[in-house]
């Protein structure tokens, strides 16, 4: 577990299903993300799967224990490059409070200090202003602009809706670990 002033970043638990469903069932979550709203049964399966994996971290309010979002933090291949990818999704009720930045910064610092990570990277849709502002607040630099590189949704005729992405990264020597 990783603690900040306001948050706890911890492994998922099967009991997180209801809270996970509370935000992953909302259509607006998928504007810049793959997938579609999930049912409570799907959330139960997802919470269980995430409790058994190392790549997803629950973000909860320290004061109440309420799950408000999650971080994705996974090692990229080849493993010897020690590069990890960061992602995040938060319940819209908790947007614009600095929670994504606070929790991601803590996890990145922890990874650099304790796991020997060399580089952390992240990608986001170029239209997702809030997401790339989080990455910039984390001290990450924009390293690339990928044009029409991915699609998460299709139009009514079944054609892919291609989107652009920015790639950001930060190196271990650019971050004070504070640990």
Beta strands, then each sheet from edge to edge (+ up, - down):
strand 1: 2-3
strand 2: 7-11
strand 3: 56-61
strand 4: 67-75
strand 5: 83-90
strand 6: 119-125
strand 7: 141-154
strand 8: 160-171
sheet 1: 1+ 2- 3+ 4- 5+ 6+ 8- 7+
end
